[in-house]
Amino acid sequence: IAALTKVPWPKAEKKRETKHTPLLRKDLALAGMNQVAVWTQRPFNYFPRFTQEGLK
């Protein structure tokens, strides 16, 4: 059974940053997901419209 899941994970900040993949796998294993295939990692801004003054 295969499932596509997007996991918001705050450690990868740059494009194609894969050095954190072992940490991601460890965090997923702690959540009970042991045999996970990481196909793609994409960084994105969680709050693209948020500033110190509030939402734009």
NORNORJO-V589888 format. One record per helix or strand. SS is the DSSP state (~ for helix, > for strand). FROM is the first residue (numbers start at 1). TO is the last residue. If there is no record, write none. Layout:
ss: (SS & SS)
from: (FROM & FROM)
to: (TO & TO)
This chain:
ss: (~ & > & >)
from: (21 & 50 & 54)
to: (30 & 51 & 55)
